[in-house]
Amino acid sequence: MTPNETLFLESTNKIESENISNSSFVQFKILDFPGQIDFFEPSFDSEKIFGGHGALVFVIDAQDDYMEALNRLHQTVLRAHKVNPHLRFEVFIHKVDGLSDDTKIETQRDIHQRANDELIDAGMEQIHLSFYLTSIYDHSIFEAFSKVVQKLIPQLPTLENLLNIFISNSGIEKAFLFDVLSKIYIATDSSPVDMQSYELCCEMIDVVIDISDIYG
């Protein structure tokens, strides 16, 4: 699906569940929540929703007034952490494609500061929030999901070590272990990730998929 095609997607109005099993490492159950859901309704089963999961991804619209979103993030994190103290919290600051570089940095700094200050005020400073700037018009959304998925893979240190060995013995500059269907990189070597290299790899994956569709 192209970014422009997402404009025709309907808004989520109920909790939707989807199983993702693209490879031996990428096997997850994803729950998609509508933004207006009230976690404090008596009918909401927090134990069932938060109890058996590894990560919660909270999306904030960077082009909108995010004060209400931050309040909802705070309530959600506190409720989820109480049910599942091992749950990881990932915050996507989304739709940053319409912002200047300076505004992106300032928006991320402001959201980061406000969210963590609220946790400190609630006496929950031990809760760690991770923040990512994302957009559907570049590869930042894939990179963000890659980092989320990597935290859920127990074999990650072993995979990174194997890629480091591969790098040292082959002379190549950078190595990614990809889930082809989603373009999520499950692991990479210990050198810093260069977005241009990652984008090039994603484009090459598209080429391989297109050729496979023609000749496969």
N, C-alpha and C positions, 0 to 999 in steps of 0.2 A: 504494500500500500504506500503510495506517495504521500508526502506531507499535505499537499493540496486536497487529497481525497479524504483526509481526516476531517475536513470542514463539514462533510455530509454525515458524520457519525452522530448518532443520537446520544444525548446526555444519559449517564448512568442514573437510573431512578430506583434501583434496588441492588442488593448485594448479589454479585454474579461470581460464580466459581469456574475456574478453568484449570485443567491439568496440563502442564507443559512437560513433555518427555522427549526432548530433541536428541539427547545423547545420554551416555552412562553417567555423566556429571551433572547435566542440566535436567533434573527431574523434580519439578516443583508443583505445588498447588497454589494458584494465585486467586485471591479474593479481591474483587473490585468493589469499593464502597462508593455510594453516592455522597457528594459533598455535604448534603444537608442532613445526613443521618445523626440522630441524637443517641449517643452512647449511654445516656442516663435514663432512657425509657425503661420501664419495668420489663417490657417484652424483649429487650435486647440481652442476648446471652453472651456476656463478655468472656466467660470461661470457654465456651465453644469456639468463639472467634479468635481470641488471642492466645488461648492456652497451648496450642500445639504448633505454633508457627515460629519462624526464625527471624523474620524482619518485617517491619512496618514502614512502608514508603508513603510519606505525606507530601502532597503536591501543593505548592503555593504559587498563585498567579502573580508574577513579578510586575505585570502591567496594571494590576488592580490595587485597590486599597487593601493591604494585607493585615490590617490590625485585627479584624474579625477572624481571619485565617489563623493568626498567631494565637489568639485566644482558644480557638478550637484545637489547634496543635497541642497546646498546653494541657487541656482537658483530656485529650485522647492519650497523650503520653502517660499522664498520671494514672489513668484508668487501666491502660494496657500493661504498664510496668507493675501495677499492683497484682494483676492476674499472672503475668509472666515476666519475672525479673531478668530473664535471659534474652528477652526480645531486643533486637537491634532496631534503632530508629534512624531512618534515612529521610532527609528533607530535600525534595527537588524544588529549587527555585526556578519555575518554568516560564516559558515564553520570553526569554531574555533576548531573543533575536531582534526585538524592536527597541532595545536600549543601547545607549552608547557604552563604550568600555568603562568609562568613569562611573556611569550610573549603575552598571552591573556590579562593580566592586563595592560601591556604596550601599546598594540594595542588599547584597550578601552580608556585608558587615553589620548593617542595621538589623536584619532578621536574625543573624547569629547572636548578636548582643542581646536583643530583646528576648529571644527564646531562652537563652541560658540564664538571663537575669531572673526570669519568672520561675525557673527551676530552683535557682538559689533561694529566692524568696519563699518558696514552698518547702525548703529544706531537703530538696532532692537533687543536690548538685552532683551526686554520683551517677546520675543518668547522662549518658553521652549521646549527643545528637551529631550526625554527620550531614554536611550541607553540600549540594552540588548545583551549579548553574547549568540549566538544560534548555534545549530547543529541539523541535522536530525538523528544523531546517538545516541542521548540521549533525555531526556525529557525537555531539555532547550527550545526547540522551542515551546512546549506546554505551558510551564510556561510563556514564553514571550507573547504569544497570549492571555493567560488567563488574564494577567495584562492589556493588551490593551482592551480586551472586558469588563473587570470590570469597566474601566473608562467610558464606554458608557452605563452602566446600571444605571439608576437613582435610582433604588431601592436598590443599593448596601449597604448603611448604615443600612437599615432595615434588610437585609439578614444577614449581619455581626452580628448585635445585636441578631438576633434569634439564630444564631449558637453559640454565646457566652452563651446565656441562656441554650441552649442544652448541651453545654460542662459542665457548672457549675452544671447541674442537673443529668447528666449521669455518670460523672466520667471518660469519655474517654479523651485521650490526645489531639487529633486533629480532626477537622471536615472540610470536603470539600463539597461543593455543585457542583456536576459535570454535565456537558453536556456529556452524555455517548458517543455519536457518535464521537465527536471531541476530547474528553479527556481534554477539557478546563474546568478549575474550575471557576465557575461563582462567587463564594464567598467562603471565609474561615473565621474562627474565628480570633480574634485579636492577637493570639500568632504567633511568627515567623514561616514562612513556612520552613520545613525541606525537602530538595530535596529527601532524601531517603524515607520519608513517602509518598510524592507525587508520586514517581516512583512506590512504592508498591501498592498504590491505582490504578494507571493506569494498572498495571499488573493484579490486581484483576478484573478490568473492562474487560480486554481481556478474562480472564477466564469465566466470566459471559456471555459475548457475544458468546464465543465458545460453551458453554453448551447450551445456548439458540438456537443456530443454529442447534444443534444436536437434542434437545428434544422439541424445541419450535413449 
